[in-house]
């Protein structure tokens, strides 16, 4: 009998390997640098689920043009 290898749910859902420590560290550092240097130019969002013309994607970091947040009271 062959040894069965369990595939993590993350990998099944996203079709990519589970990120590791270094991946998370680099992702955070990139987001930090974008916020530090381009705070009022771009808004960085991490792990955002996108549907791009029927192609589902979850990029590590998305950049959007900066727009002030509207806070409702």
PyMOL Python script that loads the backbone (N, CA, C, O; Angstrom):
from pymol import cmd

cmd.read_pdbstr("""\
ATOM      1  N   UNK A   1       0.840  -1.186   0.000  1.00  0.00           N
ATOM      2  CA  UNK A   1       0.000   0.000   0.000  1.00  0.00           C
ATOM      3  C   UNK A   1       0.885   1.250   0.000  1.00  0.00           C
ATOM      4  O   UNK A   1       1.841   1.354   0.769  1.00  0.00           O
ATOM      5  N   UNK A   2       0.548   2.176  -0.864  1.00  0.00           N
ATOM      6  CA  UNK A   2       1.324   3.414  -0.940  1.00  0.00           C
ATOM      7  C   UNK A   2       0.910   4.366   0.174  1.00  0.00           C
ATOM      8  O   UNK A   2      -0.229   4.345   0.640  1.00  0.00           O
ATOM      9  N   UNK A   3       1.859   5.202   0.592  1.00  0.00           N
ATOM     10  CA  UNK A   3       1.549   6.210   1.605  1.00  0.00           C
ATOM     11  C   UNK A   3       0.736   7.327   0.972  1.00  0.00           C
ATOM     12  O   UNK A   3       1.126   7.883  -0.054  1.00  0.00           O
ATOM     13  N   UNK A   4      -0.391   7.652   1.582  1.00  0.00           N
ATOM     14  CA  UNK A   4      -1.236   8.743   1.096  1.00  0.00           C
ATOM     15  C   UNK A   4      -0.710  10.061   1.660  1.00  0.00           C
ATOM     16  O   UNK A   4      -0.365  10.149   2.838  1.00  0.00           O
ATOM     17  N   UNK A   5      -0.654  11.066   0.819  1.00  0.00           N
ATOM     18  CA  UNK A   5      -0.212  12.386   1.243  1.00  0.00           C
ATOM     19  C   UNK A   5      -1.430  13.298   1.252  1.00  0.00           C
ATOM     20  O   UNK A   5      -2.093  13.474   0.230  1.00  0.00           O
ATOM     21  N   UNK A   6      -1.717  13.876   2.414  1.00  0.00           N
ATOM     22  CA  UNK A   6      -2.867  14.771   2.542  1.00  0.00           C
ATOM     23  C   UNK A   6      -2.509  16.125   1.942  1.00  0.00           C
ATOM     24  O   UNK A   6      -1.472  16.707   2.262  1.00  0.00           O
ATOM     25  N   UNK A   7      -3.370  16.610   1.078  1.00  0.00           N
ATOM     26  CA  UNK A   7      -3.173  17.924   0.476  1.00  0.00           C
ATOM     27  C   UNK A   7      -3.973  18.936   1.302  1.00  0.00           C
ATOM     28  O   UNK A   7      -5.178  18.769   1.486  1.00  0.00           O
ATOM     29  N   UNK A   8      -3.303  19.991   1.802  1.00  0.00           N
ATOM     30  CA  UNK A   8      -4.010  20.990   2.606  1.00  0.00           C
ATOM     31  C   UNK A   8      -5.160  21.634   1.826  1.00  0.00           C
ATOM     32  O   UNK A   8      -5.066  21.818   0.612  1.00  0.00           O
ATOM     33  N   UNK A   9      -6.234  21.969   2.523  1.00  0.00           N
ATOM     34  CA  UNK A   9      -7.411  22.587   1.911  1.00  0.00           C
ATOM     35  C   UNK A   9      -7.038  23.875   1.172  1.00  0.00           C
ATOM     36  O   UNK A   9      -7.596  24.167   0.115  1.00  0.00           O
ATOM     37  N   UNK A  10      -6.098  24.642   1.724  1.00  0.00           N
ATOM     38  CA  UNK A  10      -5.629  25.873   1.081  1.00  0.00           C
ATOM     39  C   UNK A  10      -5.163  25.593  -0.342  1.00  0.00           C
ATOM     40  O   UNK A  10      -5.532  26.313  -1.270  1.00  0.00           O
ATOM     41  N   UNK A  11      -4.350  24.545  -0.520  1.00  0.00           N
ATOM     42  CA  UNK A  11      -3.810  24.211  -1.838  1.00  0.00           C
ATOM     43  C   UNK A  11      -4.899  23.731  -2.786  1.00  0.00           C
ATOM     44  O   UNK A  11      -4.849  24.018  -3.982  1.00  0.00           O
ATOM     45  N   UNK A  12      -5.870  23.013  -2.271  1.00  0.00           N
ATOM     46  CA  UNK A  12      -6.980  22.534  -3.100  1.00  0.00           C
ATOM     47  C   UNK A  12      -7.819  23.711  -3.593  1.00  0.00           C
ATOM     48  O   UNK A  12      -8.153  23.789  -4.776  1.00  0.00           O
ATOM     49  N   UNK A  13      -8.159  24.626  -2.682  1.00  0.00           N
ATOM     50  CA  UNK A  13      -9.016  25.770  -3.034  1.00  0.00           C
ATOM     51  C   UNK A  13      -8.338  26.742  -3.988  1.00  0.00           C
ATOM     52  O   UNK A  13      -8.981  27.266  -4.898  1.00  0.00           O
ATOM     53  N   UNK A  14      -7.046  26.990  -3.792  1.00  0.00           N
ATOM     54  CA  UNK A  14      -6.366  28.030  -4.561  1.00  0.00           C
ATOM     55  C   UNK A  14      -5.516  27.504  -5.702  1.00  0.00           C
ATOM     56  O   UNK A  14      -5.106  28.267  -6.578  1.00  0.00           O
ATOM     57  N   UNK A  15      -5.249  26.212  -5.698  1.00  0.00           N
ATOM     58  CA  UNK A  15      -4.443  25.636  -6.764  1.00  0.00           C
ATOM     59  C   UNK A  15      -2.987  26.060  -6.718  1.00  0.00           C
ATOM     60  O   UNK A  15      -2.312  26.089  -7.746  1.00  0.00           O
ATOM     61  N   UNK A  16      -2.499  26.389  -5.524  1.00  0.00           N
ATOM     62  CA  UNK A  16      -1.097  26.779  -5.357  1.00  0.00           C
ATOM     63  C   UNK A  16      -0.633  26.339  -3.976  1.00  0.00           C
ATOM     64  O   UNK A  16      -1.461  26.113  -3.094  1.00  0.00           O
ATOM     65  N   UNK A  17       0.675  26.215  -3.773  1.00  0.00           N
ATOM     66  CA  UNK A  17       1.193  25.771  -2.477  1.00  0.00           C
ATOM     67  C   UNK A  17       0.871  26.747  -1.345  1.00  0.00           C
ATOM     68  O   UNK A  17       0.705  27.946  -1.568  1.00  0.00           O
ATOM     69  N   UNK A  18       0.788  26.218  -0.148  1.00  0.00           N
ATOM     70  CA  UNK A  18       0.579  27.046   1.030  1.00  0.00           C
ATOM     71  C   UNK A  18       1.814  27.926   1.235  1.00  0.00           C
ATOM     72  O   UNK A  18       2.938  27.424   1.235  1.00  0.00           O
ATOM     73  N   UNK A  19       1.613  29.241   1.411  1.00  0.00           N
ATOM     74  CA  UNK A  19       2.758  30.136   1.602  1.00  0.00           C
ATOM     75  C   UNK A  19       3.522  29.802   2.879  1.00  0.00           C
ATOM     76  O   UNK A  19       2.942  29.347   3.865  1.00  0.00           O
ATOM     77  N   UNK A  20       4.810  30.031   2.844  1.00  0.00           N
ATOM     78  CA  UNK A  20       5.655  29.786   4.002  1.00  0.00           C
ATOM     79  C   UNK A  20       6.042  31.072   4.702  1.00  0.00           C
ATOM     80  O   UNK A  20       5.562  32.153   4.360  1.00  0.00           O
ATOM     81  N   UNK A  21       6.912  30.943   5.680  1.00  0.00           N
ATOM     82  CA  UNK A  21       7.363  32.071   6.496  1.00  0.00           C
ATOM     83  C   UNK A  21       8.004  33.166   5.639  1.00  0.00           C
ATOM     84  O   UNK A  21       7.641  34.337   5.760  1.00  0.00           O
ATOM     85  N   UNK A  22       8.952  32.794   4.777  1.00  0.00           N
ATOM     86  CA  UNK A  22       9.638  33.787   3.950  1.00  0.00           C
ATOM     87  C   UNK A  22       8.674  34.486   3.000  1.00  0.00           C
ATOM     88  O   UNK A  22       8.772  35.695   2.793  1.00  0.00           O
ATOM     89  N   UNK A  23       7.750  33.737   2.427  1.00  0.00           N
ATOM     90  CA  UNK A  23       6.761  34.319   1.513  1.00  0.00           C
ATOM     91  C   UNK A  23       5.947  35.402   2.240  1.00  0.00           C
ATOM     92  O   UNK A  23       5.774  36.506   1.723  1.00  0.00           O
ATOM     93  N   UNK A  24       5.453  35.078   3.434  1.00  0.00           N
ATOM     94  CA  UNK A  24       4.672  36.044   4.207  1.00  0.00           C
ATOM     95  C   UNK A  24       5.480  37.262   4.601  1.00  0.00           C
ATOM     96  O   UNK A  24       4.967  38.381   4.596  1.00  0.00           O
ATOM     97  N   UNK A  25       6.746  37.052   4.943  1.00  0.00           N
ATOM     98  CA  UNK A  25       7.619  38.155   5.330  1.00  0.00           C
ATOM     99  C   UNK A  25       7.864  39.102   4.155  1.00  0.00           C
ATOM    100  O   UNK A  25       7.780  40.321   4.308  1.00  0.00           O
ATOM    101  N   UNK A  26       8.165  38.540   2.988  1.00  0.00           N
ATOM    102  CA  UNK A  26       8.405  39.365   1.801  1.00  0.00           C
ATOM    103  C   UNK A  26       7.121  40.107   1.399  1.00  0.00           C
ATOM    104  O   UNK A  26       7.167  41.288   1.055  1.00  0.00           O
ATOM    105  N   UNK A  27       5.990  39.420   1.444  1.00  0.00           N
ATOM    106  CA  UNK A  27       4.708  40.048   1.096  1.00  0.00           C
ATOM    107  C   UNK A  27       4.422  41.249   1.994  1.00  0.00           C
ATOM    108  O   UNK A  27       4.016  42.305   1.508  1.00  0.00           O
ATOM    109  N   UNK A  28       4.631  41.093   3.297  1.00  0.00           N
ATOM    110  CA  UNK A  28       4.408  42.191   4.232  1.00  0.00           C
ATOM    111  C   UNK A  28       5.377  43.335   3.982  1.00  0.00           C
ATOM    112  O   UNK A  28       4.981  44.500   4.014  1.00  0.00           O
ATOM    113  N   UNK A  29       6.646  43.017   3.735  1.00  0.00           N
ATOM    114  CA  UNK A  29       7.643  44.058   3.475  1.00  0.00           C
ATOM    115  C   UNK A  29       7.311  44.866   2.225  1.00  0.00           C
ATOM    116  O   UNK A  29       7.469  46.086   2.215  1.00  0.00           O
ATOM    117  N   UNK A  30       6.851  44.190   1.172  1.00  0.00           N
ATOM    118  CA  UNK A  30       6.460  44.910  -0.053  1.00  0.00           C
ATOM    119  C   UNK A  30       5.284  45.828   0.231  1.00  0.00           C
ATOM    120  O   UNK A  30       5.286  46.985  -0.189  1.00  0.00           O
ATOM    121  N   UNK A  31       4.281  45.326   0.940  1.00  0.00           N
ATOM    122  CA  UNK A  31       3.122  46.156   1.292  1.00  0.00           C
ATOM    123  C   UNK A  31       3.517  47.356   2.141  1.00  0.00           C
ATOM    124  O   UNK A  31       3.002  48.457   1.949  1.00  0.00           O
ATOM    125  N   UNK A  32       4.431  47.139   3.078  1.00  0.00           N
ATOM    126  CA  UNK A  32       4.904  48.224   3.928  1.00  0.00           C
ATOM    127  C   UNK A  32       5.600  49.308   3.106  1.00  0.00           C
ATOM    128  O   UNK A  32       5.347  50.498   3.295  1.00  0.00           O
ATOM    129  N   UNK A  33       6.474  48.890   2.197  1.00  0.00           N
ATOM    130  CA  UNK A  33       7.201  49.856   1.366  1.00  0.00           C
ATOM    131  C   UNK A  33       6.248  50.655   0.469  1.00  0.00           C
ATOM    132  O   UNK A  33       6.431  51.857   0.277  1.00  0.00           O
ATOM    133  N   UNK A  34       5.250  49.991  -0.068  1.00  0.00           N
ATOM    134  CA  UNK A  34       4.261  50.691  -0.901  1.00  0.00           C
ATOM    135  C   UNK A  34       3.525  51.726  -0.057  1.00  0.00           C
ATOM    136  O   UNK A  34       3.352  52.867  -0.485  1.00  0.00           O
ATOM    137  N   UNK A  35       3.095  51.338   1.130  1.00  0.00           N
ATOM    138  CA  UNK A  35       2.378  52.279   1.998  1.00  0.00           C
ATOM    139  C   UNK A  35       3.289  53.428   2.438  1.00  0.00           C
ATOM    140  O   UNK A  35       2.855  54.578   2.505  1.00  0.00           O
ATOM    141  N   UNK A  36       4.539  53.117   2.735  1.00  0.00           N
ATOM    142  CA  UNK A  36       5.480  54.135   3.198  1.00  0.00           C
ATOM    143  C   UNK A  36       5.769  55.181   2.122  1.00  0.00           C
ATOM    144  O   UNK A  36       5.795  56.378   2.410  1.00  0.00           O
ATOM    145  N   UNK A  37       5.987  54.731   0.882  1.00  0.00           N
ATOM    146  CA  UNK A  37       6.429  55.638  -0.173  1.00  0.00           C
ATOM    147  C   UNK A  37       5.312  56.138  -1.098  1.00  0.00           C
ATOM    148  O   UNK A  37       5.471  57.160  -1.766  1.00  0.00           O
ATOM    149  N   UNK A  38       4.187  55.421  -1.138  1.00  0.00           N
ATOM    150  CA  UNK A  38       3.116  55.774  -2.079  1.00  0.00           C
ATOM    151  C   UNK A  38       1.763  55.856  -1.397  1.00  0.00           C
ATOM    152  O   UNK A  38       0.743  55.520  -1.998  1.00  0.00           O
ATOM    153  N   UNK A  39       1.743  56.302  -0.140  1.00  0.00           N
ATOM    154  CA  UNK A  39       0.538  56.303   0.689  1.00  0.00           C
ATOM    155  C   UNK A  39      -0.660  56.973   0.020  1.00  0.00           C
ATOM    156  O   UNK A  39      -1.781  56.476   0.126  1.00  0.00           O
ATOM    157  N   UNK A  40      -0.441  58.080  -0.659  1.00  0.00           N
ATOM    158  CA  UNK A  40      -1.547  58.803  -1.285  1.00  0.00           C
ATOM    159  C   UNK A  40      -1.551  58.641  -2.804  1.00  0.00           C
ATOM    160  O   UNK A  40      -2.159  59.443  -3.512  1.00  0.00           O
ATOM    161  N   UNK A  41      -0.883  57.616  -3.299  1.00  0.00           N
ATOM    162  CA  UNK A  41      -0.872  57.311  -4.731  1.00  0.00           C
ATOM    163  C   UNK A  41      -1.565  55.975  -4.986  1.00  0.00           C
ATOM    164  O   UNK A  41      -2.409  55.859  -5.874  1.00  0.00           O
ATOM    165  N   UNK A  42      -1.192  54.965  -4.188  1.00  0.00           N
ATOM    166  CA  UNK A  42      -1.743  53.616  -4.349  1.00  0.00           C
ATOM    167  C   UNK A  42      -2.252  53.095  -3.017  1.00  0.00           C
ATOM    168  O   UNK A  42      -1.766  53.482  -1.954  1.00  0.00           O
ATOM    169  N   UNK A  43      -3.220  52.226  -3.089  1.00  0.00           N
ATOM    170  CA  UNK A  43      -3.675  51.488  -1.913  1.00  0.00           C
ATOM    171  C   UNK A  43      -3.329  50.023  -2.145  1.00  0.00           C
ATOM    172  O   UNK A  43      -3.750  49.440  -3.144  1.00  0.00           O
ATOM    173  N   UNK A  44      -2.572  49.428  -1.243  1.00  0.00           N
ATOM    174  CA  UNK A  44      -2.175  48.019  -1.358  1.00  0.00           C
ATOM    175  C   UNK A  44      -3.140  47.160  -0.554  1.00  0.00           C
ATOM    176  O   UNK A  44      -3.459  47.472   0.593  1.00  0.00           O
ATOM    177  N   UNK A  45      -3.597  46.078  -1.166  1.00  0.00           N
ATOM    178  CA  UNK A  45      -4.501  45.135  -0.513  1.00  0.00           C
ATOM    179  C   UNK A  45      -3.912  43.748  -0.702  1.00  0.00           C
ATOM    180  O   UNK A  45      -3.522  43.390  -1.813  1.00  0.00           O
ATOM    181  N   UNK A  46      -3.841  42.960   0.370  1.00  0.00           N
ATOM    182  CA  UNK A  46      -3.273  41.613   0.244  1.00  0.00           C
ATOM    183  C   UNK A  46      -4.367  40.550   0.211  1.00  0.00           C
ATOM    184  O   UNK A  46      -5.430  40.706   0.813  1.00  0.00           O
ATOM    185  N   UNK A  47      -4.075  39.452  -0.520  1.00  0.00           N
ATOM    186  CA  UNK A  47      -4.930  38.269  -0.582  1.00  0.00           C
ATOM    187  C   UNK A  47      -6.387  38.605  -0.930  1.00  0.00           C
ATOM    188  O   UNK A  47      -7.311  38.110  -0.285  1.00  0.00           O
ATOM    189  N   UNK A  48      -6.580  39.427  -1.929  1.00  0.00           N
ATOM    190  CA  UNK A  48      -7.922  39.820  -2.368  1.00  0.00           C
ATOM    191  C   UNK A  48      -8.412  38.847  -3.435  1.00  0.00           C
ATOM    192  O   UNK A  48      -7.703  38.592  -4.408  1.00  0.00           O
ATOM    193  N   UNK A  49      -9.614  38.300  -3.265  1.00  0.00           N
ATOM    194  CA  UNK A  49     -10.189  37.392  -4.255  1.00  0.00           C
ATOM    195  C   UNK A  49     -10.718  38.201  -5.429  1.00  0.00           C
ATOM    196  O   UNK A  49     -11.561  39.082  -5.260  1.00  0.00           O
ATOM    197  N   UNK A  50     -10.217  37.897  -6.617  1.00  0.00           N
ATOM    198  CA  UNK A  50     -10.627  38.618  -7.818  1.00  0.00           C
ATOM    199  C   UNK A  50     -11.222  37.658  -8.837  1.00  0.00           C
ATOM    200  O   UNK A  50     -10.837  36.491  -8.903  1.00  0.00           O
ATOM    201  N   UNK A  51     -12.156  38.152  -9.624  1.00  0.00           N
ATOM    202  CA  UNK A  51     -12.703  37.393 -10.748  1.00  0.00           C
ATOM    203  C   UNK A  51     -12.399  38.224 -11.989  1.00  0.00           C
ATOM    204  O   UNK A  51     -13.095  39.196 -12.283  1.00  0.00           O
ATOM    205  N   UNK A  52     -11.360  37.834 -12.708  1.00  0.00           N
ATOM    206  CA  UNK A  52     -10.887  38.584 -13.863  1.00  0.00           C
ATOM    207  C   UNK A  52     -11.338  37.888 -15.144  1.00  0.00           C
ATOM    208  O   UNK A  52     -10.673  36.970 -15.624  1.00  0.00           O
ATOM    209  N   UNK A  53     -12.461  38.325 -15.691  1.00  0.00           N
ATOM    210  CA  UNK A  53     -13.013  37.695 -16.903  1.00  0.00           C
ATOM    211  C   UNK A  53     -13.101  36.184 -16.753  1.00  0.00           C
ATOM    212  O   UNK A  53     -12.566  35.431 -17.566  1.00  0.00           O
ATOM    213  N   UNK A  54     -13.788  35.752 -15.697  1.00  0.00           N
ATOM    214  CA  UNK A  54     -13.991  34.332 -15.393  1.00  0.00           C
ATOM    215  C   UNK A  54     -12.703  33.596 -15.013  1.00  0.00           C
ATOM    216  O   UNK A  54     -12.669  32.367 -15.059  1.00  0.00           O
ATOM    217  N   UNK A  55     -11.670  34.303 -14.649  1.00  0.00           N
ATOM    218  CA  UNK A  55     -10.442  33.705 -14.154  1.00  0.00           C
ATOM    219  C   UNK A  55     -10.296  34.128 -12.690  1.00  0.00           C
ATOM    220  O   UNK A  55      -9.974  35.279 -12.395  1.00  0.00           O
ATOM    221  N   UNK A  56     -10.537  33.183 -11.784  1.00  0.00           N
ATOM    222  CA  UNK A  56     -10.438  33.493 -10.363  1.00  0.00           C
ATOM    223  C   UNK A  56      -8.976  33.538  -9.951  1.00  0.00           C
ATOM    224  O   UNK A  56      -8.192  32.650 -10.284  1.00  0.00           O
ATOM    225  N   UNK A  57      -8.625  34.587  -9.222  1.00  0.00           N
ATOM    226  CA  UNK A  57      -7.234  34.791  -8.837  1.00  0.00           C
ATOM    227  C   UNK A  57      -7.180  35.392  -7.437  1.00  0.00           C
ATOM    228  O   UNK A  57      -8.062  36.158  -7.047  1.00  0.00           O
ATOM    229  N   UNK A  58      -6.145  35.041  -6.689  1.00  0.00           N
ATOM    230  CA  UNK A  58      -5.902  35.628  -5.369  1.00  0.00           C
ATOM    231  C   UNK A  58      -4.440  36.062  -5.325  1.00  0.00           C
ATOM    232  O   UNK A  58      -3.590  35.337  -4.809  1.00  0.00           O
ATOM    233  N   UNK A  59      -4.145  37.254  -5.870  1.00  0.00           N
ATOM    234  CA  UNK A  59      -2.752  37.718  -5.855  1.00  0.00           C
ATOM    235  C   UNK A  59      -2.289  38.060  -4.436  1.00  0.00           C
ATOM    236  O   UNK A  59      -3.097  38.386  -3.566  1.00  0.00           O
ATOM    237  N   UNK A  60      -1.001  37.981  -4.226  1.00  0.00           N
ATOM    238  CA  UNK A  60      -0.441  38.313  -2.916  1.00  0.00           C
ATOM    239  C   UNK A  60      -0.705  39.771  -2.564  1.00  0.00           C
ATOM    240  O   UNK A  60      -1.068  40.082  -1.429  1.00  0.00           O
ATOM    241  N   UNK A  61      -0.526  40.658  -3.525  1.00  0.00           N
ATOM    242  CA  UNK A  61      -0.747  42.085  -3.301  1.00  0.00           C
ATOM    243  C   UNK A  61      -1.408  42.686  -4.540  1.00  0.00           C
ATOM    244  O   UNK A  61      -0.977  42.448  -5.668  1.00  0.00           O
ATOM    245  N   UNK A  62      -2.455  43.466  -4.309  1.00  0.00           N
ATOM    246  CA  UNK A  62      -3.119  44.218  -5.384  1.00  0.00           C
ATOM    247  C   UNK A  62      -2.867  45.700  -5.138  1.00  0.00           C
ATOM    248  O   UNK A  62      -2.817  46.144  -3.991  1.00  0.00           O
ATOM    249  N   UNK A  63      -2.710  46.453  -6.203  1.00  0.00           N
ATOM    250  CA  UNK A  63      -2.573  47.905  -6.088  1.00  0.00           C
ATOM    251  C   UNK A  63      -3.767  48.570  -6.747  1.00  0.00           C
ATOM    252  O   UNK A  63      -4.148  48.240  -7.870  1.00  0.00           O
ATOM    253  N   UNK A  64      -4.339  49.502  -6.031  1.00  0.00           N
ATOM    254  CA  UNK A  64      -5.455  50.288  -6.542  1.00  0.00           C
ATOM    255  C   UNK A  64      -5.103  51.758  -6.408  1.00  0.00           C
ATOM    256  O   UNK A  64      -4.335  52.135  -5.522  1.00  0.00           O
ATOM    257  N   UNK A  65      -5.657  52.592  -7.280  1.00  0.00           N
ATOM    258  CA  UNK A  65      -5.439  54.019  -7.108  1.00  0.00           C
ATOM    259  C   UNK A  65      -5.962  54.461  -5.735  1.00  0.00           C
ATOM    260  O   UNK A  65      -6.985  53.964  -5.264  1.00  0.00           O
ATOM    261  N   UNK A  66      -5.268  55.373  -5.117  1.00  0.00           N
ATOM    262  CA  UNK A  66      -5.661  55.845  -3.786  1.00  0.00           C
ATOM    263  C   UNK A  66      -6.957  56.626  -3.865  1.00  0.00           C
ATOM    264  O   UNK A  66      -7.122  57.501  -4.715  1.00  0.00           O
ATOM    265  N   UNK A  67      -7.867  56.300  -2.976  1.00  0.00           N
ATOM    266  CA  UNK A  67      -9.098  57.068  -2.769  1.00  0.00           C
ATOM    267  C   UNK A  67      -9.326  57.113  -1.265  1.00  0.00           C
ATOM    268  O   UNK A  67      -9.208  56.088  -0.594  1.00  0.00           O
ATOM    269  N   UNK A  68      -9.650  58.282  -0.727  1.00  0.00           N
ATOM    270  CA  UNK A  68      -9.918  58.343   0.710  1.00  0.00           C
ATOM    271  C   UNK A  68     -11.112  57.454   1.081  1.00  0.00           C
ATOM    272  O   UNK A  68     -12.063  57.331   0.310  1.00  0.00           O
ATOM    273  N   UNK A  69     -11.055  56.843   2.257  1.00  0.00           N
ATOM    274  CA  UNK A  69     -12.154  55.990   2.725  1.00  0.00           C
ATOM    275  C   UNK A  69     -13.296  56.869   3.194  1.00  0.00           C
ATOM    276  O   UNK A  69     -13.092  57.914   3.811  1.00  0.00           O
ATOM    277  N   UNK A  70     -14.485  56.424   2.890  1.00  0.00           N
ATOM    278  CA  UNK A  70     -15.679  57.094   3.393  1.00  0.00           C
ATOM    279  C   UNK A  70     -16.164  56.306   4.602  1.00  0.00           C
ATOM    280  O   UNK A  70     -16.598  55.162   4.469  1.00  0.00           O
ATOM    281  N   UNK A  71     -16.091  56.915   5.776  1.00  0.00           N
ATOM    282  CA  UNK A  71     -16.477  56.257   7.012  1.00  0.00           C
ATOM    283  C   UNK A  71     -17.897  56.682   7.368  1.00  0.00           C
ATOM    284  O   UNK A  71     -18.209  57.868   7.470  1.00  0.00           O
ATOM    285  N   UNK A  72     -18.742  55.674   7.551  1.00  0.00           N
ATOM    286  CA  UNK A  72     -20.130  55.944   7.948  1.00  0.00           C
ATOM    287  C   UNK A  72     -20.249  55.880   9.450  1.00  0.00           C
ATOM    288  O   UNK A  72     -19.688  54.987  10.086  1.00  0.00           O
ATOM    289  N   UNK A  73     -20.973  56.818  10.021  1.00  0.00           N
ATOM    290  CA  UNK A  73     -21.204  56.819  11.480  1.00  0.00           C
ATOM    291  C   UNK A  73     -22.509  56.149  11.813  1.00  0.00           C
ATOM    292  O   UNK A  73     -22.873  56.054  12.985  1.00  0.00           O
TER     293      UNK A  73
END
""", "prot")
cmd.dss("prot")
cmd.show_as("cartoon", "prot")
cmd.util.cbc("prot")
cmd.orient("prot")
